[in-house]
Amino acid sequence: MIGDKPIIDKRIHHTVKSIKSSLIKKSGFFLVLTMIFTVLSPKTIAANPVVCYAMIIDQFAGSSENPNNSSGTLMVEELLKLGWDARLVSTFYGNDEISKTNLANELNYIQVNIDVNDLLFIFFHVEDHSYLNDTLDFDGFFPDKLLGTKTAQKIVLIESSESGSSIEQLNYIDGYGLSSVAVDEKNIRFTNNDLINWSLSENPFLGGISAHFWIDAINNITADSSGDNVVTMDEVNSFSLVNIRRTYNEAFNNNLTWALEEYGIADPNNTVYPNPISYNFHTYNLTLNATDFIINNENYANPSSFWLPTIIVASIIIPFVIFEFYTFRRRLRIRRESQEVKKESNEL
């Protein structure tokens, strides 16, 4: 029976070799799968049609059926020039259309349809910060609702008194946010009555001062300080702020009593009002140029979002590989013990 030892050793060697081969094949398969996911995930995601969604909320624009000339309507016109699809630009004009329910329903619709590489733009033009909170419950539902939207590309602009407070509620959300004024500052909006005795250096316009210059900047190549032929949101902010402050300054100088009582501005040469708040939590600087965003989406889509599929797959594969190694050692030990028992039994 001792002469059978080489046969037993050969069987053990063959068994070990078979187990190793099976383990290597399984591990290799999943490793290759992980590598494919890692390499191809960005391309797979970016290969989906890139879409730009917009929500335009303007309290002073009448109604969507019969809109008035205001910041919201002018913003829509500019978006269409920049390549936005009119069917994906939702408008909420006037008090009858603007409500928490309507905005939440629209965000729910967008959440169902939007992809991680798409763009979501939301513009508010409302009376004041209290309207955002009292009527729309902005702080109560909007930040978390926006955070839950699948895309990592979000732009929010708010034209309203004390709008800096609302932007501060969003400063943990991927994307870009900009207020027209600071937390404790009031906002100036021009109406038809202001057109009667217009004395500002800027050509007459209706709507918010900040929105007027934001709209001018988003498709103004002069605002492109980087020279890449695309105006980013940081460039919109820096380019427009000079003109915004100049226009506020002229409005204050036209009525110093009003400026002092309503805005606390005593210096007629004040040039540092307003003080908008912005945040930019994005790997790449976003733009409202839908044409460039869609064509060159790889320049804007947040690469961190591409790792999610790989992480999910890895979370499944790694424990499986560890389990395979553990069971391999256990099966090998059992087989060796079994062979030793047989050997002892044969020797007896």
Helices and strands as residue ranges (DSSP letters): G 2-4, H 5-47, E 52-58, H 71-81, G 86-88, E 89-93, H 100-113, E 119-125, H 129-134, H 138-147, E 154-159, H 163-168, E 175-179, E 189-190, G 192-195, E 207-208, H 209-218, G 221-223, H 233-254, H 256-258, I 259-263, E 278-281, H 290-295, G 297-299, G 303-306, H 307-347
